């Protein structure tokens, strides 16, 4: 359960539209509820032949070692998350990572969506800004022109302008 809470916290800390954040949080919570009600145990009965002791059965009738997570036609190591890409393909996240479109962002990264709707990762703390991510300490001035203003520089009408102090 701690893994699910960490995953929800990571999603909520990532800049994204509210609708997408709610969809992701609800899917995690719904999956956790199904698992708690025994959906995971029902899957264990579907492999034929039965899985050896200490292994689990994944949809698709294949066995995985204890501590691994079913992910499409494969499995992910402990500490990773199964991601679903934009075309429905599944893949494992990097350890402690965040699913981001067709890739996985490293721990501490931010998942942004560019002006064309394509997701991309930005390393470290950043603010998504159109087709780029502004580094820590900078502000997004214009998403349409992907303009980031440095610390102490004001944003006026979508352009960075030196403050008149």
C-alpha positions in Angstrom: 0.0 0.0 0.0 2.9 2.4 0.7 3.9 1.9 -2.9 0.5 3.1 -4.1 0.6 6.1 -1.8 4.0 7.1 -3.1 2.7 6.6 -6.7 -0.3 8.9 -6.0 1.9 11.5 -4.4 4.3 11.4 -7.4 1.3 11.9 -9.8 -0.1 14.8 -7.8 3.4 16.5 -7.7 3.7 16.4 -11.5 2.4 19.3 -13.5 -0.5 18.0 -15.6 -4.1 18.8 -16.4 -6.4 18.1 -13.4 -8.5 15.7 -15.5 -5.5 13.5 -16.3 -4.3 13.6 -12.6 -7.7 12.5 -11.4 -7.9 9.7 -14.0 -4.5 8.4 -12.9 -5.3 8.6 -9.2 -8.7 6.9 -9.7 -7.1 4.1 -11.7 -4.5 3.5 -9.0 -7.1 3.5 -6.2 -9.5 1.3 -8.2 -6.7 -1.2 -9.0 -5.8 -1.3 -5.3 -9.4 -1.9 -4.3 -9.7 -4.8 -6.8 -6.5 -6.3 -5.6 -7.7 -6.0 -1.9 -11.0 -7.7 -2.9 -9.1 -10.7 -4.4 -8.8 -9.9 -8.1 -5.2 -10.7 -7.9 -5.9 -14.1 -6.2 -8.4 -15.0 -8.9 -5.7 -14.5 -11.5 -3.5 -17.0 -9.6 -5.9 -19.8 -10.5 -5.9 -19.2 -14.3 -2.4 -20.6 -15.2 -2.4 -24.1 -16.7 -0.3 -25.8 -15.6 -0.3 -24.2 -12.2 2.6 -22.0 -11.2 5.3 -23.4 -9.0 5.2 -22.5 -5.3 6.2 -18.8 -4.7 5.2 -17.7 -8.2 2.2 -15.9 -9.5 0.1 -16.3 -12.6 -0.3 -13.3 -14.9 -3.1 -12.7 -17.5 -1.8 -14.5 -20.6 -1.1 -17.7 -18.7 2.5 -17.3 -17.7 4.2 -17.4 -14.3 6.3 -14.8 -12.7 8.7 -14.9 -9.7 7.6 -13.5 -6.3 8.0 -9.8 -6.0 7.6 -9.1 -9.7 4.6 -7.3 -11.2 2.6 -8.5 -14.3 3.0 -6.0 -17.2 1.4 -7.0 -20.5 3.2 -10.1 -21.8 6.1 -9.5 -19.4 6.8 -8.6 -15.8 8.5 -5.7 -14.0 11.0 -6.0 -11.1 10.1 -4.9 -7.6 10.1 -1.1 -7.3 9.1 -0.5 -10.9 5.6 0.4 -12.2 3.9 -1.1 -15.3 3.3 1.8 -17.8 0.8 1.8 -20.7 2.0 3.9 -23.7 -0.2 6.0 -25.9 -0.7 3.1 -28.3 -1.6 0.6 -25.5 1.8 -1.0 -25.3 3.1 -1.9 -21.9 6.6 -1.4 -20.5 8.3 -1.1 -17.1 9.2 2.2 -15.6 12.7 3.0 -14.4 13.1 2.2 -10.8 11.1 4.7 -8.8 10.2 6.4 -12.1 7.0 8.0 -13.5 5.1 6.9 -16.5 5.1 9.6 -19.2 3.5 8.9 -22.5 5.7 6.3 -24.3 8.6 6.5 -21.9 9.4 6.6 -18.2 10.9 9.6 -16.4 13.6 9.0 -13.8 12.8 9.6 -10.1 12.6 13.3 -9.4 11.8 14.2 -13.0 8.7 16.0 -14.3 6.4 14.7 -17.1 5.4 17.5 -19.4 3.1 17.7 -22.4 4.2 19.8 -25.3 2.1 22.1 -27.5 1.3 19.1 -29.8 0.1 16.9 -27.0 3.2 14.7 -26.8 4.6 13.9 -23.4 8.3 14.3 -22.5 10.5 14.1 -19.4 12.4 16.9 -17.9 15.2 16.1 -15.5 15.1 17.6 -12.0 12.7 20.1 -10.7 11.2 22.1 -13.5 8.1 23.9 -14.7 6.5 22.7 -17.9 6.3 25.5 -20.5 5.0 24.6 -24.0 7.6 22.6 -25.8 10.3 23.0 -23.0 10.6 22.7 -19.3 11.9 25.8 -17.5 14.8 24.9 -15.1 14.3 25.4 -11.3 14.3 29.1 -10.5 12.8 30.2 -13.8 9.2 30.9 -14.6 7.1 30.0 -17.7 6.2 33.2 -19.4 4.5 31.9 -22.5 3.5 28.3 -23.3 2.8 29.2 -27.0 6.3 30.4 -27.6 7.9 28.2 -24.9 9.5 31.2 -23.2 11.1 30.9 -19.8 12.2 33.9 -17.8 15.2 33.8 -15.5 14.9 34.6 -11.8 14.4 38.3 -11.2 13.1 38.9 -14.8 9.5 39.9 -15.2 7.2 38.4 -17.8 5.2 41.0 -19.7 2.9 40.2 -22.6 4.5 36.8 -23.1 8.1 38.2 -23.2 10.8 38.4 -20.6 11.6 42.0 -19.6 14.2 43.2 -17.1 12.5 44.7 -14.0 12.6 48.4 -13.7 13.7 48.6 -10.1 
